[in-house]
Amino acid sequence: MAAERIVVVGAGPAGVRAARTIARAGRSVVVLDEGTRAGGQIYRQPPPGAERDPHAIYGFETAKARAVHTALDGFGDLVDYRPGTLVWNLFDRTLDLLGPDGHRELDFDRLLVATGAMDRVIPFPGWALPGVFTLGAAQIALKAQGLSIGRKVVFVGAGPLLPLVAHQYRKAGANVAAVLDATRFASKAAALPGLLAQPATLAKGLLYAGLASVRGGAAYGLRRLRALGSERVEGLEWEDARGRIRTIECDAVGASFGLRSETQLADLAGCRFVFDAVTRQWLPERTPQGRSSVAGIYLAGDGANIGGADVAELQGERAALAMLEDLGEAPDERRAAVLDAALARQARFRAALERAYPFSDHLLDALPDDEVLCRCEGVRVRAVREAASERDAAEMNRLKAFTRIGMGRCQGRVCGAAAAELLAQANDMPIEAVGRLRGQPPVKPIPVMAITG
């Protein structure tokens, strides 16, 4: 009887730890990753030939980054690592791939999905101007190319990525004019006891936030935002916590409001989804061991629930142990207990972190009707409000049919969260009641010739 084919999608912290655990058990595993080098977003490597000092890129996390980068080394034929490979569809235990050799199909028996996350975007007046980036894009520019997104940069948003990216830019010598946090400082103080569950991580966060305050340009509790400029961004205007209008000149803005899980492949696999009230998003259901609601499908990392790189590594290994047990391997109960305890501590810390950085939906309250919501299809905010008031749209896929929200190149990755908040607001209903956009293949744009030629 042939051995079952095991496939891991994603070579970030969760994927490589899962693959390493599987290979160490003597099982063959295929690792598919859209990136050209292992590491994911948090431990992204510069392209070949553009290597730089790792300490300049990863700082305190250099040792962890190196460990992830080399986790799959030394396993020979047990690990079939395929970088530069996009998994754009999943149907009936078959993956559609687009990689260096063109379009291919790959059957699997067991699949671990570790697809990571991306920035959560809230539109604001001027957000579509050239020079406005997400925090993730700003981080990619710095890590992969050693470039700043501008000569004078303002970072704005919510979440632990905000002070981290600002710190990374300042450490690289960039001119960071301001770091503007949309959440209140009081929310961070209230969450402090829970954050003590991970004292080392808390210390680093306090350092980044403290440096931002010492160097000036730090503010909390923003009520609204506006990017200024005509042809490109020339400044940022905001209303502070006291109701004062403030402005600052800049030629680039990095703005994100937390993270959203990349769940499209889990959706195509038929996984059951549940609403997470803390992060205000729909997530694929998973057990603490990493099993999904579909037999043979496992989930780990930020693609299943936002937890960060350390949690992703723990979840990747834990899901791999569950998979091996399901394959008939003797369970490693001692290692599983260690991982479960570590994940429980991380869960307490993450819950406190979410309280410290609640989703900034208040920024949508005064969003003007003529503001662009969906850049792919040119849909404006008024389309959502009119669909709710004039066409009784009260569910996201009905809104999609009326407005084309989610039909563009990003399939709602950028506009979906804000559109859901606006629809719930227009109907005066809880955010979970409007549902979610369903995943559709291809999960990312692909050239037609790649699958027809």
C-alpha positions in Angstrom: 0.0 0.0 0.0 1.4 3.4 -1.0 2.2 5.9 1.7 -0.3 8.7 2.1 0.8 12.0 0.4 1.2 14.8 2.9 1.2 18.4 1.7 1.9 21.6 3.7 0.8 24.9 2.2 3.0 27.8 3.5 6.6 28.0 4.5 6.3 30.5 7.3 6.8 29.6 11.0 3.8 27.3 11.1 4.4 25.5 7.8 8.1 24.8 8.3 7.7 23.5 11.9 4.9 21.2 10.7 7.0 19.9 7.8 10.0 19.4 10.0 8.0 17.4 12.6 6.6 15.2 9.8 10.0 14.6 8.2 11.6 13.8 11.6 9.0 11.1 11.9 10.3 9.6 8.7 7.3 10.7 6.5 7.7 12.4 3.2 6.1 15.8 2.9 5.6 18.3 0.0 5.9 22.0 1.1 4.3 24.5 -1.2 5.0 28.2 -0.8 4.2 31.3 -2.8 7.4 33.0 -1.6 10.7 32.4 -3.2 12.4 31.7 0.2 11.2 30.2 3.5 10.2 32.5 6.3 6.8 33.9 5.6 6.1 37.5 6.2 7.5 38.0 9.7 10.8 36.3 8.8 10.9 37.3 5.2 14.3 36.9 3.6 15.8 39.2 1.0 15.9 37.8 -2.5 19.0 35.7 -3.5 21.9 37.9 -4.2 20.7 40.8 -2.0 21.5 39.3 1.4 22.0 41.8 4.3 23.0 41.5 7.9 20.2 39.5 9.6 20.4 41.5 12.7 19.6 44.6 10.7 16.4 42.9 9.4 15.2 40.8 12.3 16.6 42.5 15.4 15.7 40.6 18.6 14.2 37.8 16.5 17.4 37.0 14.5 17.9 33.6 16.1 14.3 32.6 15.6 14.4 33.8 12.0 17.5 31.8 11.2 16.0 28.7 12.8 12.9 29.0 10.6 15.0 29.6 7.5 17.0 26.4 8.1 14.3 24.2 9.6 13.9 22.1 6.4 17.6 21.6 5.8 19.1 18.1 6.0 16.1 16.0 5.3 17.0 15.1 1.7 14.2 13.5 -0.3 11.8 13.5 2.7 11.1 17.2 2.1 9.9 18.2 -1.4 10.1 22.0 -1.0 8.6 24.0 -3.9 9.1 27.8 -3.5 7.5 30.2 -5.9 4.4 28.1 -6.1 0.9 29.5 -5.7 -1.9 27.2 -4.6 -4.9 28.8 -6.4 -7.6 26.1 -6.0 -8.5 23.1 -4.0 -11.2 20.7 -5.1 -11.8 17.0 -4.2 -8.4 16.4 -2.6 -6.6 18.0 -5.5 -4.6 21.3 -5.5 -4.2 23.5 -8.5 -0.7 25.0 -8.6 1.0 27.7 -10.5 4.8 27.6 -10.2 8.1 27.8 -12.1 6.9 24.9 -14.3 3.5 26.4 -15.1 0.2 24.9 -14.1 0.2 21.5 -12.3 -2.2 19.5 -10.2 -1.2 17.8 -7.0 -3.4 15.2 -5.2 -3.1 14.8 -1.5 -4.3 12.5 1.3 -3.4 14.9 4.2 -3.2 18.6 4.0 -1.9 21.2 6.5 -3.0 24.7 5.6 -0.7 27.4 7.0 -1.5 30.4 4.8 -0.8 33.2 7.2 -2.5 36.6 7.3 -2.5 40.0 5.7 -3.3 43.6 6.8 -6.8 44.5 7.8 -7.7 47.7 6.1 -10.1 50.5 7.1 -10.6 53.0 4.3 -10.3 56.7 5.1 -10.4 59.8 2.9 -7.3 59.8 0.6 -6.3 56.2 1.3 -6.2 55.4 -2.4 -3.6 58.1 -3.1 -0.2 57.0 -4.3 2.2 56.8 -1.3 -0.3 55.2 1.0 0.8 51.6 1.9 -0.3 49.0 4.3 2.1 48.3 7.2 2.8 44.8 5.8 3.8 46.4 2.4 6.1 48.8 4.2 7.7 45.9 6.1 8.2 43.9 2.8 9.9 46.9 1.2 12.3 47.2 4.1 13.0 43.5 4.7 13.1 42.3 1.1 14.7 45.3 -0.6 16.2 47.5 2.1 14.0 50.4 1.1 11.8 52.9 2.8 8.3 53.6 1.4 9.1 57.4 1.6 11.5 60.1 2.7 9.2 61.2 5.5 6.9 58.5 6.7 3.9 58.5 9.0 2.7 55.1 10.4 -1.0 54.9 11.6 -3.3 52.1 12.7 -3.8 49.6 15.5 -2.1 46.4 16.6 1.3 45.3 17.7 2.6 45.6 14.1 2.3 49.4 14.3 5.1 50.1 16.8 7.2 47.2 15.5 7.3 48.5 11.9 8.0 52.0 13.1 10.9 50.7 15.2 12.3 48.7 12.3 12.2 51.8 10.0 13.8 54.1 12.6 16.5 51.5 13.2 17.2 51.4 9.5 17.7 55.2 9.5 14.4 56.2 7.9 12.7 59.5 8.9 9.5 58.4 10.8 7.6 61.6 11.4 4.8 60.2 13.6 3.3 57.0 14.9 -0.4 57.4 15.3 -2.4 54.7 17.2 -6.2 54.7 16.6 -6.8 52.8 19.9 -6.8 54.5 23.3 -3.8 54.4 25.7 -6.2 53.4 28.5 -7.0 50.1 26.7 -3.4 49.1 26.8 -3.1 49.9 30.5 -6.2 47.8 31.2 -4.7 44.9 29.3 -1.4 45.0 31.1 -2.1 42.2 33.7 -2.9 39.7 30.9 0.1 40.8 28.9 2.3 39.6 31.8 1.7 36.0 30.6 4.6 36.6 28.2 6.9 39.0 30.0 9.7 38.9 27.3 7.3 39.8 24.5 5.7 42.5 26.7 9.1 44.0 27.4 9.9 44.3 23.7 6.5 45.8 23.0 7.0 48.4 25.7 10.4 49.2 24.3 9.0 49.9 20.8 6.2 52.0 22.2 8.5 53.8 24.6 11.0 54.7 21.8 8.1 56.1 19.7 7.1 58.3 22.6 10.6 59.5 23.5 11.4 60.3 19.9 8.2 62.3 19.5 5.3 62.1 17.1 3.3 59.4 19.0 -0.4 59.8 19.6 -3.3 57.6 20.8 -7.1 57.5 20.4 -7.4 59.0 16.9 -11.0 59.7 16.0 -10.7 60.1 12.2 -8.0 60.3 9.5 -7.5 62.0 6.1 -4.6 61.7 3.7 -3.9 65.0 2.1 -2.7 65.6 -1.4 -3.9 65.6 -5.0 -1.5 63.6 -7.2 0.0 61.7 -4.3 0.1 61.9 -0.5 1.5 65.1 0.9 0.4 64.9 4.5 -2.0 63.4 7.0 -4.7 65.1 9.0 -6.3 63.5 12.1 -8.6 64.3 14.9 -6.9 63.5 18.2 -8.5 62.1 21.4 -9.4 65.6 22.6 -11.1 66.5 19.4 -8.3 68.7 18.0 -7.5 68.7 14.3 -3.8 68.0 13.7 -1.8 67.8 10.5 1.7 66.7 9.5 3.6 66.8 6.3 4.8 63.5 4.8 5.3 61.8 1.5 4.3 58.3 2.6 1.8 56.7 5.0 1.8 53.1 6.3 -1.7 52.2 7.6 -3.2 49.0 8.9 -5.7 48.1 11.6 -4.7 44.7 12.7 -4.5 41.5 10.7 -7.0 39.2 9.0 -6.5 35.5 8.4 -6.1 34.2 4.9 -8.9 31.6 4.9 -9.7 31.0 1.2 -8.1 27.5 0.9 -9.8 26.4 4.1 -13.1 27.6 2.7 -12.5 25.7 -0.6 -11.7 22.6 1.4 -15.2 22.8 3.0 -14.1 23.6 6.5 -16.8 24.8 8.8 -16.4 28.5 9.9 -17.2 30.2 13.2 -17.3 33.9 14.1 -14.7 35.2 16.5 -16.2 38.1 18.4 -12.8 39.3 19.7 -11.2 39.9 16.3 -14.6 40.4 14.5 -13.9 38.0 11.7 -15.0 34.5 10.5 -12.4 31.8 11.0 -12.2 28.1 10.1 -13.1 25.9 13.0 -10.2 24.0 14.5 -9.5 21.9 17.6 -6.7 22.8 19.9 -4.7 20.1 18.3 -5.1 21.6 14.8 -7.7 19.4 13.2 -10.3 21.1 11.1 -13.9 20.0 10.6 -12.9 18.1 7.5 -11.1 14.8 8.0 -7.5 15.0 6.7 -7.3 18.8 6.7 -5.3 20.5 9.4 -4.9 24.2 10.2 -2.1 26.2 11.9 -0.7 29.7 12.2 -2.3 33.0 11.5 -4.3 31.5 8.6 -6.4 29.8 11.3 -6.4 32.5 14.0 -4.2 35.4 14.6 -1.5 34.6 17.1 1.9 35.7 15.8 5.1 33.9 14.8 5.7 32.1 18.2 2.2 30.8 18.3 2.4 29.7 14.6 5.5 27.6 15.3 3.8 25.9 18.2 0.6 25.3 16.3 2.5 24.0 13.3 4.2 21.4 15.4 1.1 20.5 17.3 -1.0 20.0 14.2 1.8 17.8 12.7 1.7 15.6 15.8 -2.1 15.3 15.5 -1.6 14.3 11.8 1.0 11.7 12.6 -1.3 10.3 15.3 -4.1 10.1 12.8 -1.7 8.2 10.5 -1.1 5.6 13.1 2.1 6.8 14.7 2.5 6.4 18.4 1.4 9.7 20.0 4.2 11.8 21.6 2.2 12.6 24.7 5.0 14.3 26.5 5.8 16.7 23.6 2.1 17.3 23.0 1.7 18.3 26.7 4.6 20.8 26.5 3.1 22.4 23.3 -0.4 22.5 24.8 0.8 24.3 27.9 2.8 26.8 25.8 -0.2 27.4 23.6 -2.4 28.0 26.7 0.0 30.7 28.0 0.1 32.3 24.5 -3.7 32.3 24.3 -3.9 34.3 27.6 -1.4 36.8 26.2 -3.1 37.1 22.9 -6.5 37.7 24.5 -5.0 40.6 26.4 -3.3 41.9 23.3 -6.7 42.0 21.5 -8.1 44.0 24.4 -5.1 46.4 24.1 -5.7 46.9 20.4 -9.5 46.6 19.7 -10.6 46.9 16.1 -11.0 50.6 15.3 -14.4 50.4 13.7 -15.2 53.9 15.0 -13.2 55.3 12.1 -15.9 54.1 9.8 -18.7 56.1 11.5 -18.1 59.4 9.6 -16.8 57.9 6.4 -18.2 60.0 3.5 -20.5 58.4 0.9 -18.2 59.3 -2.0 -15.1 57.6 -0.5 -13.7 54.6 -2.4 -14.3 51.3 -0.6 -13.4 48.7 -3.2 -10.4 49.9 -5.3 -10.6 46.8 -7.6 -14.1 47.6 -8.8 -14.4 51.3 -8.0 -17.2 50.8 -5.5 -17.9 53.7 -3.2 -19.2 53.7 0.4 -22.6 55.0 -0.8 -23.2 51.8 -2.7 -23.2 49.7 0.5 -25.5 52.1 2.3 -27.9 52.3 -0.7 -27.9 48.5 -1.1 -29.0 48.2 2.6 -31.6 51.0 2.5 -33.0 50.6 -1.0 -32.5 46.9 -1.8 -32.7 45.3 1.6 -29.2 43.8 1.4 -28.4 42.4 4.8 -25.9 39.7 4.0 -22.4 40.0 2.4 -23.0 37.7 -0.6 -26.2 39.6 -1.4 -24.2 42.8 -1.1 -21.6 41.3 -3.5 -24.3 40.6 -6.1 -25.6 44.2 -5.9 -22.3 46.1 -5.7 -19.5 43.8 -7.0 -17.8 44.0 -3.6 -15.4 41.1 -3.5 -15.4 40.4 -7.3 -12.2 42.2 -8.0 -8.6 41.0 -8.0 -8.3 40.9 -4.2 -11.6 39.0 -3.8 -12.5 41.1 -0.8 -9.2 40.7 1.0 -8.8 44.5 1.3 -12.4 45.8 1.2 -14.3 42.8 2.8 -13.9 43.6 6.5 -14.8 47.3 6.1 -17.7 46.4 3.8 -19.1 44.0 6.4 -18.8 46.7 9.2 -20.5 49.3 7.0 -23.3 46.8 6.0 -23.9 45.9 9.7 -23.9 49.6 10.6 -26.4 50.5 7.9 -28.7 47.7 9.0 -28.2 48.3 12.7 -27.3 44.7 13.3 -24.4 42.8 14.8 -21.4 42.3 12.6 -21.7 38.5 12.7 -25.2 38.7 11.3 -24.1 39.9 7.9 -22.0 36.7 7.3 -18.9 36.5 5.1 -17.8 36.5 1.6 -17.3 32.9 0.3 -13.9 31.9 -1.1 -13.8 31.4 -4.9 -11.0 30.0 -7.2 -8.6 31.3 -8.2 -7.9 32.5 -4.7 -5.4 35.0 -6.3 -5.1 36.3 -9.8 -3.5 34.0 -12.3 -2.8 34.5 -16.0 -5.3 32.7 -18.3 -2.4 31.3 -20.4 -1.0 29.6 -17.4 -3.9 27.1 -17.4 -5.0 27.1 -21.0 -1.6 27.0 -22.8 
